[in-house]
Amino acid sequence: MRPEDLKDLLDRVARGQVAPEEAAERLAGLPYERLGFACLDHQRTLRCGFPEVVFGQNKTAEQIVKLAASLHAAGSHALVTRVDPAKAETVLSALPEMSHRPEARALLWPAGPIEPAGRGKVVVISAGTSDIPVAEEAKITAELMGSRVETLYDVGVAGLHRLLSAGQDLKDAVVFVVVAGMEGALPSVVGGLWGKPVVAVPTSIGYGAAFGGLAALLGMLTSCAPGVAVVNIDNGFGAGFLAGLINRG
């Protein structure tokens, strides 16, 4: 239930259009729903402005189906991250209303039209093509939160002119999400060129000494550019959520 839904329900009770008993019954399921294998938090939208998101990795397709269906029945967006193609196919056979975003490894079932809720645009930048799946996860998350999102992919420091040539298009961004593996240098460059918040996302892309994203993570945490905040390795959802919050102001 969204905050506006709760206010509407209480207003209808006050006007005598909904019986208090009916309202109490609807509110009884708000804190959470026990599904046996999970306690689904239906109150998260009221607290945080965004419903609980399902982390699909290591969950079965059947568990994902139950969680997504419960979220949708409660009037919430259903976003499932880290879903491999075979699992997505099984979920879609049970819930054909969901859409599969293979480039983001995600399943999506909006509760309805997404209302614009940002001061401007979020720009998602990837250093390389291999970083795009994490960048796309950030993109769809920010979009679900009502942000207008633009993307700029494969503009890493190995060919920095690609980023610089897009400079005019980036000046009006409210916040950047910058996704990079290898040594993770790109967020520092973006932070040093534009005076906007940068949400840096290290990815697990890289050879041996990249240590599965640890080198990029440490490089981003020790960035000399101001205004750079860092999320965990491959955490596109966390980056998109933070960017959405910043854009909402």
N, C-alpha and C positions, 0 to 999 in steps of 0.2 A: 504494500500500500504506500502510495506517494503521499507527501505532506498535504498536497492539495486535495487528495481523496479523503484523508482523515478530516480535514476542515469541512469539506462538503458534507460528509456523513454527520458530523456533529451539528452543522447548521440545519440539516434536514430534521434531525431529532428535535432541535430547538423550535422549529416551525411546526412540529407535529406531523411531518410527512413520513417519518420512520419511527416505529415503536422502539422504546428503549431496549426492550428484550431482543429485538432483531439486531439492533446496533451492538449490543453486548455479545451476541452470538458471532457477529462478523469480526469483532475485535478480539475474541477469545483466541483465535489462531495467529494473532500478530507476533507474539514473542518468537516462537519457533515451532517447527513441525517435525515430529519424530517420524523418521522413515525406517527405523531399525538400524541401518548402516550409517545414518547421518542425522543430524539435527539441523534442519534447514532454517536459516535466520531470515524470517520474513520482515523483521523490524529494521533491517539494515538501511533501507531507503530512507526511513524516517530519521535515523541517526546520522547517516553519512551522505545521503543524497543519491545513492546508487545501490542497486540490489546486490545480494551475494553473487559472486561469480564462481562457476564450477571449474575447478582445476581437473581436467579430464585425464591427465596422465595417471596410470595405475588404477583408474576406476574402470569398472566393466561398462559395456554399452548399456546393459540393463539398468545399472545404477544411474548413469547419465540420463537415460530416458525418464526415470522417475523424478530426478531432481529438476530437469528442464520442464517437465509437465507441471510439477508443483509450483515452480516459479511463475510460469505463464498463467496458471489458474488463479494465482494470487494477484495478477495484474502487473507483474514485473517483467522487465527485459530478462531473457535467458541468454547468457553468454557462457560458452564452454570453451576453455582454452586447452592447448596441448592435446589435440585429438588426431590420431593417425588416420590415414585414409580408410583402412579396413573397418576401424571402429566407427568412423563417421558414417560409412555406408550402412552399418547395422542400425545406428541411431536414426538415420533418415528414413529407413524402411518402416520404423515405428512412429516417427514424428515427421511426416513429409512436409509439414509447415515450416520446419527449420531450414535455414540456408547454410550451406557449407562454404567456408572461405578457406580453400586449401592453401592459398599463399600465406595465410596467417595461422594455419593449423587450428582453426576455430570453427565452432558451430554457433549460429546466431538465430534468435527468435525474438524480435522486438515485440513489446506489448502493444504497440500502436505507433502512430507518427511520432518522430523524435523532434521535440521542440527545441529551437535554437536557444542556447543558454550560455553564450560566451561573448566577451567584449570584442573579439576579433578572431584571428586565425591561429591555429597551431600548425607549425611546419615540422614535419618528420623527415629527418635526413639520415641516410645510411652511407657509411663509408664505402662498402662494397656490395655487390649483388648477393653475396652469400649471407649478408646481414638482413636481407629483406624480410624473411619470415618473422623475425623479432620486430622489425619496424612496422610490419603490417598488423601485428597484434596490438601495438601501441596505437596505430591509426584507427582501427575499428573501435577500440575502447574509448578514445577521445571523441569519436563521432557519436557513439551511444550516449555520451554525456552531453551532447548538444553542441559540440565544437565544430567549427568549419576547419577541415584539415586539408592541407596540401602536402605533397611529398616531393622529395628530391633525392634520388637514389644513385649510388655508385659515384660519389664525388669526394672520395677520400684523399688523404694527403699525398698519395703516390702520384696524383695528378691534380694538384690543388687549383689549377686554373679553371677546372670544371665547376668548382664551388664559387670562385670569385666572379665568374661570368654570370652567375645567377643573383649577384648581390642586390640589384635593384628590386627583384621580386621578393626578397627576404626582409626588407627594411620594416614592413608593416606587420611582421609577426608579433604576436603577444608573447609567445613562448616557443622554444625549440625543443624537440626531442631528437637527440643525436645518437645514433646507434653505430657502434664500431667494435671490431675485433682487433686482432694482431696487437699492436702496441697501444691502441686506443687513443690516438692523438687528436682526432677530429673535434671532440667537444671543446678542447682548449682553443682551437682555431676559431670555432664559431663564437665562443664566449669572448674572445679577444677582438672580434670584428663588429659584433652587434651587441648593444647594451640591453639585452633581454635575458630573462631566465633561460638556462639550458638544463634540461633533464638528460643526463648522460646515461647510456645503456651499454655496458660492456657485453660483448657476445663471446661465445666459446669458439669462435672461428680463429684459426691460426695454427702454425706449426709448433713443434716441441716445446720451446721455451715460452710459448703463449700460455701454457699450463691450463688449457681449457677455459680461458677467459680471465684468469687471475692477473696476468700481466696487464691486460686492458683495464681491469678493475682498479689495480693499484695506480696505474698511470692517470686514470680519471680522478681518483681520490686525491692525488697530489698535483692536480692541475694548478698552474699559476694564474689562470684566467679567473676573474671574479664571476660570481653568479652561476657557478656550475654545481648542480646537485646530482648525486649518483645513486642509481638503484642497483639491485643485484644482477648477477650475470644472467643474460637472456630474459630478463623480466620486462618484456614489452608491455604487459598489462599494467604493472606498477607504474611504468613511465607514462603511459597514456592516461592513467587515472590522475596522476599528479599534474600533468599538463592540463587536463580538463578542469581540475580544481583551480589552478592558477588562472586559466582563461575565464573562469566564472567570476573571478575577483572576490 
